[in-house]
Amino acid sequence: MTKSKPIPAYQRIKQAILSNIHQGTWAAGTAISTEMALAEEFGVSRMTVNRALKELSEERVLERRQGSGTFVAQQQFNHTFVEVRNIAEDLKSANRAYEAQVITKRALSADMLDDWLRHKFHIEQTAVPADTSNTPVIYEVKILHIADGEPIQLEERWVDAKRVPQFIDQDFTVVNTSDYLVAKIPLERGSYTISAKPANAEIAKALQIPPQSPALVLCRQTYSAGQSVTVVRMWHAGERYQFTGEL
Protein backbone atom coordinates (compact mmCIF):
# COMPACT_ATOMS: atom_id res chain seq x y z
CA MET A 1 0.00 0.00 0.00
CA THR A 2 1.35 3.41 -1.00
CA LYS A 3 1.28 5.95 1.80
CA SER A 4 0.00 9.38 0.91
CA LYS A 5 2.29 12.31 1.63
CA PRO A 6 1.30 14.52 4.60
CA ILE A 7 -0.33 17.78 3.58
CA PRO A 8 1.91 20.78 4.38
CA ALA A 9 0.58 23.06 7.11
CA TYR A 10 0.18 26.06 4.80
CA GLN A 11 -1.87 23.94 2.39
CA ARG A 12 -4.17 22.83 5.22
CA ILE A 13 -4.70 26.48 6.12
CA LYS A 14 -5.50 27.33 2.49
CA GLN A 15 -8.00 24.47 2.27
CA ALA A 16 -9.69 25.56 5.50
CA ILE A 17 -10.01 29.14 4.26
CA LEU A 18 -11.41 28.00 0.91
CA SER A 19 -13.87 25.71 2.68
CA ASN A 20 -15.15 28.62 4.80
CA ILE A 21 -15.57 30.73 1.66
CA HIS A 22 -17.29 28.07 -0.45
CA GLN A 23 -19.65 27.16 2.41
CA GLY A 24 -20.61 30.81 2.84
CA THR A 25 -19.07 31.22 6.31
CA TRP A 26 -16.94 34.06 4.93
CA ALA A 27 -18.81 36.00 2.27
CA ALA A 28 -17.34 38.38 -0.29
CA GLY A 29 -15.86 41.42 1.44
CA THR A 30 -15.75 39.72 4.84
CA ALA A 31 -12.61 39.99 6.97
CA ILE A 32 -11.16 36.56 7.75
CA SER A 33 -9.38 35.55 10.97
CA THR A 34 -6.15 37.34 11.78
CA GLU A 35 -2.73 35.78 11.19
CA MET A 36 -2.29 35.38 14.93
CA ALA A 37 -5.66 33.66 15.34
CA LEU A 38 -4.98 31.28 12.46
CA ALA A 39 -1.50 30.51 13.82
CA GLU A 40 -3.03 29.58 17.18
CA GLU A 41 -5.83 27.56 15.58
CA PHE A 42 -3.48 25.44 13.48
CA GLY A 43 -0.56 25.40 15.89
CA VAL A 44 1.89 26.88 13.41
CA SER A 45 4.06 29.97 13.08
CA ARG A 46 2.75 33.25 11.66
CA MET A 47 5.24 32.77 8.82
CA THR A 48 3.39 29.61 7.76
CA VAL A 49 0.05 31.44 7.92
CA ASN A 50 1.53 34.33 5.96
CA ARG A 51 2.55 31.97 3.16
CA ALA A 52 -1.00 30.60 2.89
CA LEU A 53 -2.53 34.08 2.82
CA LYS A 54 0.06 35.33 0.33
CA GLU A 55 -0.69 32.49 -2.11
CA LEU A 56 -4.45 32.97 -1.81
CA SER A 57 -3.97 36.68 -2.45
CA GLU A 58 -1.92 35.93 -5.56
CA GLU A 59 -4.72 33.59 -6.69
CA ARG A 60 -7.20 36.49 -6.20
CA VAL A 61 -9.15 34.64 -3.53
CA LEU A 62 -8.19 37.09 -0.78
CA GLU A 63 -7.40 40.79 -0.64
CA ARG A 64 -4.86 42.02 1.92
CA ARG A 65 -5.32 45.63 3.03
CA GLN A 66 -2.49 47.36 4.82
CA GLY A 67 -3.51 48.16 8.39
CA SER A 68 -7.00 46.68 7.98
CA GLY A 69 -6.56 42.93 7.63
CA THR A 70 -7.34 40.26 5.03
CA PHE A 71 -10.68 40.08 3.24
CA VAL A 72 -12.46 37.72 0.83
CA ALA A 73 -11.93 39.29 -2.59
CA GLN A 74 -15.10 40.96 -3.80
CA GLN A 75 -14.59 40.59 -7.52
CA GLN A 76 -13.89 36.88 -7.64
CA PHE A 77 -16.88 35.72 -5.67
CA ASN A 78 -19.42 38.20 -7.00
CA HIS A 79 -19.22 37.26 -10.64
CA THR A 80 -17.36 35.09 -13.09
CA PHE A 81 -14.22 36.50 -14.62
CA VAL A 82 -14.14 33.90 -17.37
CA GLU A 83 -16.68 34.31 -20.15
CA VAL A 84 -17.80 30.78 -20.97
CA ARG A 85 -19.78 30.49 -24.17
CA ASN A 86 -22.95 28.40 -24.11
CA ILE A 87 -23.48 26.70 -27.46
CA ALA A 88 -27.14 26.06 -26.65
CA GLU A 89 -27.82 29.78 -26.24
CA ASP A 90 -25.72 30.63 -29.31
CA LEU A 91 -27.74 28.27 -31.50
CA LYS A 92 -31.09 29.32 -30.07
CA SER A 93 -30.23 32.99 -30.58
CA ALA A 94 -29.56 32.12 -34.23
CA ASN A 95 -33.11 30.69 -34.41
CA ARG A 96 -31.90 27.12 -34.80
CA ALA A 97 -33.60 24.14 -33.15
CA TYR A 98 -31.24 22.89 -30.44
CA GLU A 99 -30.88 19.41 -28.92
CA ALA A 100 -28.27 17.74 -26.69
CA GLN A 101 -27.56 14.01 -26.58
CA VAL A 102 -25.47 12.47 -23.79
CA ILE A 103 -23.21 9.84 -25.34
CA THR A 104 -21.36 8.75 -22.19
CA LYS A 105 -21.25 9.82 -18.55
CA ARG A 106 -18.98 8.17 -15.98
CA ALA A 107 -16.84 8.62 -12.87
CA LEU A 108 -13.10 7.96 -13.16
CA SER A 109 -10.86 6.81 -10.32
CA ALA A 110 -7.20 7.82 -10.23
CA ASP A 111 -6.00 4.53 -11.71
CA MET A 112 -8.24 5.07 -14.77
CA LEU A 113 -6.64 8.37 -15.79
CA ASP A 114 -4.20 8.69 -18.66
CA ASP A 115 -1.09 10.86 -18.50
CA TRP A 116 -2.84 13.77 -20.22
CA LEU A 117 -5.58 13.98 -17.59
CA ARG A 118 -3.11 13.48 -14.73
CA HIS A 119 -1.12 16.41 -16.02
CA LYS A 120 -4.19 18.62 -16.49
CA PHE A 121 -5.49 18.00 -12.97
CA HIS A 122 -2.07 17.69 -11.28
CA ILE A 123 -2.71 14.14 -10.06
CA GLU A 124 0.28 11.91 -9.34
CA GLN A 125 -0.18 8.13 -9.25
CA THR A 126 2.39 7.80 -6.46
CA ALA A 127 0.35 10.13 -4.27
CA VAL A 128 -2.85 8.05 -4.51
CA PRO A 129 -3.37 5.55 -1.65
CA ALA A 130 -4.18 2.04 -2.86
CA ASP A 131 -7.30 1.80 -0.71
CA THR A 132 -8.85 4.79 -2.50
CA SER A 133 -8.29 3.45 -6.01
CA ASN A 134 -12.06 3.17 -6.61
CA THR A 135 -12.85 6.67 -5.38
CA PRO A 136 -14.00 9.01 -8.19
CA VAL A 137 -11.56 11.84 -8.76
CA ILE A 138 -12.72 13.00 -12.20
CA TYR A 139 -16.13 13.01 -13.86
CA GLU A 140 -16.25 12.53 -17.63
CA VAL A 141 -19.11 13.38 -19.97
CA LYS A 142 -19.38 13.31 -23.75
CA ILE A 143 -22.27 15.29 -25.19
CA LEU A 144 -23.34 15.82 -28.78
CA HIS A 145 -24.83 19.24 -29.54
CA ILE A 146 -27.24 19.27 -32.47
CA ALA A 147 -28.74 22.14 -34.51
CA ASP A 148 -31.71 21.57 -36.82
CA GLY A 149 -31.08 17.84 -36.62
CA GLU A 150 -27.42 18.13 -37.65
CA PRO A 151 -24.47 17.46 -35.28
CA ILE A 152 -22.52 20.67 -34.66
CA GLN A 153 -20.27 19.98 -31.70
CA LEU A 154 -19.01 16.98 -29.72
CA GLU A 155 -18.14 18.06 -26.17
CA GLU A 156 -15.66 15.95 -24.19
CA ARG A 157 -15.52 17.31 -20.63
CA TRP A 158 -13.69 16.34 -17.46
CA VAL A 159 -14.53 17.85 -14.05
CA ASP A 160 -12.87 17.64 -10.63
CA ALA A 161 -15.23 15.33 -8.70
CA LYS A 162 -14.27 16.74 -5.29
CA ARG A 163 -14.83 20.36 -6.28
CA VAL A 164 -18.18 19.74 -8.02
CA PRO A 165 -19.54 16.51 -6.47
CA GLN A 166 -23.10 16.73 -7.90
CA PHE A 167 -21.96 17.33 -11.48
CA ILE A 168 -22.36 13.71 -12.56
CA ASP A 169 -26.00 13.61 -11.34
CA GLN A 170 -27.25 16.30 -13.72
CA ASP A 171 -29.42 15.67 -16.77
CA PHE A 172 -27.29 17.27 -19.47
CA THR A 173 -30.01 16.99 -22.07
CA VAL A 174 -31.67 19.77 -20.04
CA VAL A 175 -28.81 21.39 -18.10
CA ASN A 176 -25.87 22.91 -19.97
CA THR A 177 -22.52 21.85 -18.50
CA SER A 178 -20.97 25.33 -18.68
CA ASP A 179 -24.01 27.00 -17.11
CA TYR A 180 -24.00 24.46 -14.28
CA LEU A 181 -20.30 24.97 -13.50
CA VAL A 182 -20.58 28.77 -13.59
CA ALA A 183 -23.52 28.59 -11.16
CA LYS A 184 -21.82 26.20 -8.74
CA ILE A 185 -18.26 27.47 -8.48
CA PRO A 186 -16.49 30.79 -9.18
CA LEU A 187 -14.33 30.45 -12.30
CA GLU A 188 -11.46 32.89 -12.00
CA ARG A 189 -9.35 32.26 -15.10
CA GLY A 190 -8.86 29.94 -18.02
CA SER A 191 -6.72 29.14 -21.03
CA TYR A 192 -7.63 27.74 -24.42
CA THR A 193 -6.26 26.66 -27.78
CA ILE A 194 -8.00 26.32 -31.14
CA SER A 195 -6.53 23.92 -33.67
CA ALA A 196 -7.45 21.87 -36.73
CA LYS A 197 -7.18 18.11 -36.27
CA PRO A 198 -8.29 15.06 -38.26
CA ALA A 199 -11.38 13.44 -36.75
CA ASN A 200 -10.78 9.87 -35.58
CA ALA A 201 -13.44 7.19 -36.10
CA GLU A 202 -15.34 7.99 -32.87
CA ILE A 203 -15.41 11.75 -33.49
CA ALA A 204 -16.27 11.34 -37.16
CA LYS A 205 -19.17 9.00 -36.39
CA ALA A 206 -20.62 11.44 -33.84
CA LEU A 207 -20.30 14.46 -36.13
CA GLN A 208 -21.41 12.48 -39.18
CA ILE A 209 -18.34 13.34 -41.24
CA PRO A 210 -15.85 11.06 -43.04
CA PRO A 211 -13.02 9.72 -40.84
CA GLN A 212 -9.88 11.91 -40.90
CA SER A 213 -11.90 14.92 -42.06
CA PRO A 214 -10.61 18.23 -40.64
CA ALA A 215 -12.31 19.28 -37.42
CA LEU A 216 -11.95 22.50 -35.43
CA VAL A 217 -11.01 21.69 -31.83
CA LEU A 218 -11.36 24.15 -28.96
CA CYS A 219 -9.53 22.88 -25.86
CA ARG A 220 -10.14 24.90 -22.69
CA GLN A 221 -8.98 24.56 -19.10
CA THR A 222 -10.67 26.59 -16.36
CA TYR A 223 -9.53 27.32 -12.82
CA SER A 224 -11.03 28.34 -9.49
CA ALA A 225 -8.98 29.38 -6.45
CA GLY A 226 -5.81 28.43 -8.31
CA GLN A 227 -6.88 24.83 -9.01
CA SER A 228 -8.08 23.21 -12.22
CA VAL A 229 -11.84 22.62 -12.11
CA THR A 230 -12.65 21.49 -15.63
CA VAL A 231 -11.00 20.62 -18.93
CA VAL A 232 -13.04 20.39 -22.11
CA ARG A 233 -12.40 19.48 -25.74
CA MET A 234 -15.03 20.68 -28.19
CA TRP A 235 -14.90 19.09 -31.64
CA HIS A 236 -16.66 20.87 -34.51
CA ALA A 237 -17.29 19.75 -38.07
CA GLY A 238 -14.99 22.09 -40.00
CA GLU A 239 -17.46 22.81 -42.80
CA ARG A 240 -20.34 23.62 -40.42
CA TYR A 241 -18.73 25.79 -37.76
CA GLN A 242 -16.58 28.89 -37.45
CA PHE A 243 -15.30 31.04 -34.59
CA THR A 244 -16.02 34.75 -34.82
CA GLY A 245 -15.46 37.78 -32.62
CA GLU A 246 -14.97 41.50 -32.52
CA LEU A 247 -11.82 43.53 -31.85
LINWO-V482022 format. One line per field, one symbol per residue. psi: psi as a letter, one per 40 degrees, with the letter a starting at -180 (. if undefined). A space follows every 50 residues. Layout:
psi = ???
This chain:
psi = hhhiiihiddddddddddddddeedhiheihiiidddddddefiiddddd ddddddddefdihhhhedahihhdddedihdhhhihdddddddefihiih hhdihihhideeiiddddddefhhdeehideedehhdhhhihhhhhhfeh hdhhhhihhhdddgdedeeigeedhhddddddddhhhdiiiiihihihha ddddddefiiieihihhhhhhiihfeihdihihhhhhdeeiihiii.
